[in-house]
Amino acid sequence: MRELVFLRSGRLAWRERAAPRLAEPGDAIVRPFLAGRCDGDTLPIHRPVSRALQAGMALGLVDPIVGTICGKVPFQGPFPIGHECVAEVVAVGPGVRQIRAGQSVVVPWAVSCGTCPRCLAGLTSKCATTTRATLAAYGFGPASGPWGGMVTDQLRVPHADHMLVPVPDGVPPLRVAAASDNLADAWRTVVPPLTRHEGATVLILGGGAKSIGLYAAGLAAAHGATTVDYLDDDPGRRQIAESLGAQAQPLAGTTTIGGSYDIVVEATSRAPGLRRALTATAPGGVCTAVGYYLATGTRIPLMHMYATDITLRVGVSHARATLPDLLDFVHRTGFPAERVTTLLADWDDAPTAYTAKTTKVILQRDRLTEQE
């Protein structure tokens, strides 16, 4: 069987490997038929960062936790890549009770058991059962476990009754192709805060975590925010944001009114963007940063935050905890998340398509069987 492997910046390839087997009674084997490129995957694909990050960690300029996620030489190839997919279940172990062969399911990016105290608290990406270092995850390389990547012919999923979340009947799988990570990540930035603060104003600074910012803009508009301002220097993304109900302007040259937004999403993945987002947050508001901030010296305006009672949220997304509500919402409303996709490519073209310099890549192939 084949899996997509990251070799080095700008170069990916198919590699043959042994097919996975059911190792535990609770395992399932799935065949991905849609795979999304996470915004974070573009960091090593579009820039040769491995040696620079290694040197930065050695000099104390880059946080050493990067090495526990991506290896001592971060993103050093070869390793299987990809951690967003919708898959067809092809086999289940004897201990699986809720998932059956033939179902279309979302596979969360992080591996979790569903029964440990952290999972029960909703911290499914910090599962105490599966995590050996910092993360247990697909597509990050061996430092995050032996799980492989999701752009593959077949994938083993442990704790299948917990991990695999069926796509609701009537929902086009393409609509939730990014639910494993980026769409779920966007959900946590705006939906829970809007539930607590009905009619809040929302600001998204886009351009780094490209698709997450767009999903967040659309979800905020769909959940009743009174204002959704989306700032990004890319005109194509601004057009997508407007189609999802946001007001879009260029990021450069646009002045945000300090302290005027109840909910702010920082998706530039840059320290200046983080500081700008915090100063735009209203008293008592919440700012969620979804990018990578690798430097040990990232500065934030702590005294300003203290004086205005601002909450800053950073951290990995807990997609498995979010998926039931997210998929139910898409089922009820028809939320058009597929508008964020800017390249829909054939599965066999993955080595080239996955390197494209575009906002959101989705790979597709046919299912093995027709849906019931």
C-alpha positions in Angstrom: 0.0 0.0 0.0 1.0 3.6 -0.5 1.4 6.5 1.9 2.4 10.1 1.2 5.8 11.0 2.7 7.4 14.4 3.3 11.0 14.2 2.1 12.2 17.8 2.4 10.9 21.3 1.7 9.0 21.3 -1.5 9.3 17.6 -2.1 6.8 14.8 -1.2 6.5 11.3 -2.7 4.5 8.1 -2.5 6.2 5.3 -0.5 5.2 1.7 -0.2 4.6 0.2 3.2 3.0 -2.8 4.8 -0.8 -2.6 5.2 -1.9 -2.0 8.8 -3.5 -4.7 10.9 -5.9 -4.8 13.7 -3.6 -4.9 16.7 -6.1 -4.5 19.5 -9.8 -5.6 19.9 -10.9 -1.9 19.8 -9.0 -1.1 16.6 -10.5 -0.2 13.2 -8.9 0.0 9.8 -10.1 2.9 7.6 -9.5 4.0 4.0 -9.3 7.8 3.7 -11.1 9.1 0.6 -10.8 12.8 1.4 -7.7 14.4 3.0 -7.2 18.0 3.9 -3.8 19.8 4.1 -3.6 21.4 7.6 -2.5 25.0 7.6 0.5 24.0 9.8 1.8 21.5 7.2 2.7 24.4 4.9 5.5 25.5 7.4 8.0 22.7 6.4 6.6 22.3 2.9 7.0 25.8 1.7 10.1 26.7 3.8 13.3 24.7 4.6 12.9 25.1 8.4 14.4 21.9 9.8 18.0 23.0 10.4 17.0 26.5 11.3 14.7 25.2 14.0 17.3 22.8 15.3 19.9 25.7 15.5 17.3 27.9 17.2 16.6 25.3 19.9 20.3 24.8 20.5 20.7 28.6 20.9 17.7 29.0 23.1 15.8 31.0 20.5 13.2 28.4 19.7 11.2 26.7 22.4 12.6 23.1 22.9 9.0 21.7 23.1 9.1 21.9 19.2 11.6 19.0 19.3 9.3 16.8 21.4 6.5 17.2 18.8 8.4 17.2 15.5 11.8 15.6 16.4 15.2 16.8 17.4 15.6 18.0 13.9 12.1 19.3 13.4 10.2 18.2 10.3 13.2 16.1 9.1 12.1 13.8 6.4 11.2 11.2 5.5 8.0 10.9 7.5 4.3 10.2 6.6 2.3 13.5 6.4 -1.3 14.5 6.7 -3.7 14.6 9.7 -7.1 15.6 8.3 -9.4 13.0 6.6 -12.8 11.6 6.0 -12.5 7.8 5.7 -14.5 4.7 5.0 -14.3 2.0 7.6 -13.1 -1.3 6.1 -12.6 -3.5 9.1 -13.2 -3.4 12.9 -11.8 -5.5 15.8 -14.0 -7.8 17.9 -14.2 -5.2 20.7 -15.8 -2.5 18.5 -19.5 -2.0 19.1 -20.6 1.3 17.6 -18.6 1.6 14.4 -19.3 -0.7 11.5 -17.6 -1.4 8.1 -18.9 0.9 5.3 -19.4 4.0 7.4 -17.9 7.3 6.5 -16.1 8.8 9.5 -14.0 11.8 10.5 -10.7 10.8 12.1 -9.4 13.3 14.6 -5.8 14.5 14.2 -4.8 13.5 17.8 -5.1 10.0 19.1 -7.1 9.6 22.3 -8.7 6.9 24.4 -11.9 8.6 25.5 -11.8 7.2 29.0 -8.9 8.8 30.9 -9.5 11.9 33.1 -8.1 14.3 30.5 -10.3 12.9 27.7 -13.4 13.0 30.0 -12.5 16.7 30.7 -12.5 17.4 26.9 -8.7 17.5 26.6 -8.7 14.8 24.0 -5.4 16.0 22.4 -3.6 15.5 25.7 -4.8 12.0 26.3 -3.0 10.4 29.3 -3.3 6.9 27.7 -1.9 7.4 24.2 0.6 10.3 24.7 4.2 9.3 25.4 5.8 12.7 25.0 3.9 15.9 24.1 1.4 14.7 21.5 0.0 11.5 20.1 -0.9 12.4 16.6 -1.1 11.5 12.9 1.2 13.1 10.4 3.8 14.8 12.6 6.5 12.1 12.5 7.7 9.5 15.0 8.2 12.0 17.8 4.4 12.1 18.1 4.0 8.4 17.9 3.9 5.5 15.4 0.5 6.5 13.8 1.7 7.5 10.4 -0.1 10.0 8.1 -3.6 10.2 6.8 -2.8 10.5 3.1 -2.5 6.7 2.8 -4.3 3.7 1.4 -5.3 2.4 4.9 -4.9 3.7 8.4 -5.1 1.9 11.8 -7.3 3.8 14.4 -7.2 2.6 18.0 -10.1 3.1 20.4 -12.3 3.2 17.3 -15.7 3.5 19.1 -14.4 6.7 20.7 -12.1 8.1 18.0 -14.2 7.7 14.8 -17.1 10.1 14.4 -19.6 9.2 11.7 -20.5 11.8 9.1 -24.2 12.5 9.5 -26.5 11.3 6.8 -27.1 14.0 4.2 -23.8 15.9 4.9 -21.6 15.9 1.8 -18.2 14.5 3.1 -16.3 17.3 1.2 -18.1 19.8 3.5 -16.4 18.3 6.6 -13.1 17.3 5.0 -11.2 19.6 7.4 -13.2 18.6 10.5 -10.3 16.5 11.8 -8.4 19.7 12.7 -8.7 23.1 11.0 -12.5 23.3 11.0 -12.7 22.1 14.6 -9.9 24.5 15.5 -11.9 27.4 14.1 -15.0 26.2 16.0 -13.4 26.5 19.4 -12.2 30.1 18.7 -15.6 31.6 18.2 -18.6 29.3 19.0 -18.1 28.7 22.7 -17.4 32.4 23.3 -20.4 33.4 21.3 -22.6 31.0 23.3 -21.5 32.9 26.4 -21.8 36.3 24.9 -24.7 36.4 22.4 -24.3 39.0 19.7 -20.7 39.7 20.4 -18.3 41.5 18.0 -15.6 39.4 16.3 -12.3 40.2 14.7 -10.2 37.7 12.7 -6.6 38.5 11.7 -5.9 36.1 8.9 -3.1 35.0 6.6 -1.0 32.6 8.6 -3.4 29.9 9.6 -5.1 30.5 6.4 -8.1 28.2 6.4 -8.7 28.4 10.2 -9.3 32.1 10.0 -11.8 31.7 7.2 -13.7 28.9 8.9 -13.8 31.1 12.0 -15.2 34.0 10.1 -18.0 31.9 8.6 -18.8 30.2 11.9 -18.9 33.5 13.8 -21.4 35.0 11.2 -23.5 31.8 11.3 -23.7 31.9 15.1 -25.1 35.4 15.3 -22.1 37.7 15.9 -23.2 41.3 15.4 -20.0 42.2 13.6 -17.4 39.9 11.9 -14.4 41.8 10.6 -11.8 39.7 8.7 -8.4 41.2 7.9 -6.1 39.6 5.4 -3.9 40.9 2.6 -4.9 38.1 0.2 -7.8 39.2 -2.0 -8.9 35.7 -2.7 -9.3 34.9 1.0 -11.1 38.2 1.5 -13.6 37.2 -1.1 -14.2 33.8 0.6 -14.7 35.5 3.9 -17.3 37.9 2.5 -19.1 34.9 0.9 -19.3 33.5 4.4 -20.8 36.6 5.9 -17.8 38.6 7.1 -16.7 42.1 6.3 -13.2 41.9 4.8 -10.4 44.4 4.5 -6.6 44.2 3.9 -4.6 43.6 7.0 -1.9 46.0 6.1 -2.9 49.6 6.5 -6.2 48.8 8.3 -6.4 50.4 11.7 -8.3 48.3 14.2 -10.0 50.3 17.0 -8.3 49.3 20.3 -10.4 47.4 22.8 -13.5 47.2 20.5 -13.9 43.4 19.8 -15.4 41.0 22.3 -13.9 38.0 20.5 -10.6 38.1 18.5 -9.0 35.3 16.5 -5.2 35.7 15.9 -4.4 33.7 12.7 -1.4 35.5 11.3 0.9 33.2 13.2 3.2 36.1 13.9 4.1 37.9 17.1 3.1 41.4 15.8 -0.3 39.9 14.9 -0.6 38.5 18.4 0.1 41.9 20.0 -2.3 43.6 17.6 -5.0 41.1 18.4 -4.6 41.6 22.1 -4.8 45.4 21.9 -8.0 45.0 19.8 -9.7 42.9 22.4 -12.4 44.6 24.4 -12.4 44.6 28.3 -13.4 41.2 29.5 -13.0 39.8 26.0 -11.2 36.7 24.8 -8.4 36.3 22.2 -7.6 32.9 20.8 -4.3 32.4 19.0 -4.2 29.5 16.6 -0.8 29.9 15.0 2.7 28.6 15.8 4.7 31.0 18.0 8.1 29.2 18.1 10.3 31.9 19.6 11.2 31.8 23.3 11.1 35.6 23.4 7.6 36.2 22.0 6.4 39.4 23.7 2.8 40.0 24.7 1.3 43.2 26.4 0.7 41.6 29.8 0.1 44.8 31.7 -2.5 45.9 29.1 -4.2 42.5 29.5 -4.2 42.9 33.2 -5.7 46.4 33.1 -8.4 45.4 30.7 -9.2 41.9 32.0 -8.4 40.1 28.7 -8.2 36.3 28.4 -5.6 34.9 26.0 -6.1 31.3 24.9 -3.4 29.4 23.2 -3.0 25.6 22.8 -3.7 22.6 20.6 -7.3 22.1 19.5 -9.2 19.2 21.0 -11.0 18.1 17.8 -12.5 14.9 19.1 -14.3 16.7 21.9 -15.6 19.3 19.4 -16.7 17.0 16.6 -20.2 16.0 17.8 -21.4 19.5 18.1 -19.6 20.7 15.0 -21.0 17.9 12.8 -24.5 18.4 14.2 -24.4 22.1 13.4 -23.2 21.4 9.8 -26.0 18.8 9.5 -28.7 21.2 10.7 -27.6 24.3 8.9 -25.7 23.2 5.8 -22.8 25.5 6.8 -20.8 25.7 3.5 -17.3 25.0 4.8 -16.3 23.7 1.4 -16.1 27.3 0.1 -12.8 27.6 1.9 -11.3 24.8 -0.3 -9.1 26.5 -3.0 -7.7 23.3 -4.6 -9.6 20.0 -5.0 -7.1 17.6 -6.4 -7.0 14.0 -7.4 -5.6 11.6 -4.8 -3.0 10.3 -7.2 -1.6 13.8 -7.6 -0.9 14.2 -3.9 2.9 14.7 -4.2 2.4 17.7 -6.3 -1.0 19.0 -5.1 0.0 18.9 -1.4 2.8 21.4 -2.1 0.6 24.0 -3.9 0.9 27.5 -2.6 -2.8 28.0 -2.0 -5.1 28.4 1.0 -6.8 24.9 1.4 -5.9 21.7 -0.5 -8.3 18.8 -0.4 -7.4 15.4 -2.0 -10.2 13.2 -3.1 -10.8 9.7 -4.5 -13.9 7.5 -4.8 -15.2 5.4 -1.9 -14.9 1.6 -2.3 -18.6 1.1 -1.7 -21.7 3.2 -2.2 -23.3 4.7 0.9 -26.5 3.1 2.2 
